[in-house]
Amino acid sequence: MWPTSKAHAHHHMSKQLTKKLAKKLSESLICYMQVLKELAEKLRQSMLCHVQVIRSSAEKLVESSVCHLQVAKELAEKLPSVRLQVFSDRDLEPKRAQVEAALDNADVFFGSLLFDYDQVEWLKSRVEKVPLRLVFESALELMSTTQIGTFQAQSEPTSNVGQQPE
């Protein structure tokens, strides 16, 4: 009889242990599922944020294009002999010949937010032929081409810049 009782007790302990493990596993899975839900929500919010940034950038690009068109229209009305051409840094590769022709005939060049090394090098040699140049918030090499009347931006600092006064 003893072996049956011992076997029964062992079976009963095993069954209790299995229930405890199942309960712990169930609690762990519930906790894991909650963490996954929270991560999924954070990911969804992050994606919505990225979509909003992209949408905002696209809207600003459209606004900028509309602004350029408005300026060109007003300029044509007030000064019909003046021709405004607007290019972006993205135009420098696919419309290189058109940009170069525009620069060859330009009297004024405005440039902003130009940082790509190859584009800056290409533009620098071409804009130096334009009599009036204003370049801001761009690579220093290109900003140094700024020239308005007798004012010229310096590409090299003078020898006393950065030295202690005597």
C-alpha positions, -999 to +999 in steps of 0.1 A: +000+000+000+029+023+007+040+025-029+006+035-040+004+063-014+039+074-023+030+073-060-002+091-053+016+118-033+042+122-060+015+125-086-004+150-065+028+172-060+035+169-096+000+181-105+003+210-081+037+220-095+023+218-130-006+241-120+018+266-104+040+265-135+010+269-158-002+299-137+033+315-137+036+309-174+001+324-180+010+355-159+043+358-178+025+356-211+000+382-200+028+405-189+047+398-222+015+406-242+010+438-223+046+449-230+041+440-267+009+461-268+027+490-252+056+487-277+031+485-306+014+516-294+047+535-291+057+524-325+023+535-340+027+569-323+063+572-336+052+563-371+024+589-369+049+615-358+072+606-388+043+608-412+034+642-397+070+655-402+070+642-438+036+658-444+047+691-429+079+691-450+059+684-481+034+712-472+064+736-467+078+726-501+045+733-517+042+766-499+077+775-510+069+767-546+037+788-544+057+816-529+083+815-557+055+815-583+038+845-566+071+864-565+078+856-602+043+868-611+046+901-591+081+906-606+068+901-641+040+926-635+062+953-620+094+948-639+086+929-672+122+931-683+134+910-653+133+873-655+133+852-623+144+816-625+143+793-594+162+761-590+168+738-560+198+717-551+179+688-565+179+704-600+217+706-602+220+670-615+190+665-638+189+701-651+226+709-650+226+724-685+196+746-678+211+758-645+244+765-662+227+785-690+207+805-664+239+813-644+258+823-676+231+849-683+224+859-647+229+894-633+220+883-598+225+851-579+208+842-546+218+809-530+208+793-497+211+760-479+237+746-503+261+722-486+268+692-509+305+693-516+303+684-553+274+709-559+292+737-540+324+731-561+304+731-593+284+762-584+314+782-570+332+784-604+300+794-622+285+820-598+318+839-597+309+852-632+276+867-619+281+904-609+258+904-579+259+874-556+243+867-522+248+833-506+237+826-471+233+796-448+254+775-470+289+760-472+315+786-464+333+780-497+301+792-515+292+819-490+326+834-496+316+842-532+291+868-519+296+901-536+273+932-535+288+963-551+322+968-536+315+945-507+331+911-511+330+882-486+365+869-477+373+833-483+405+835-463+407+851-429+431+880-426+463+874-408+453+893-376+420+875-371+421+853-340+452+870-326+455+888-293+453+926-297+486+944-289 
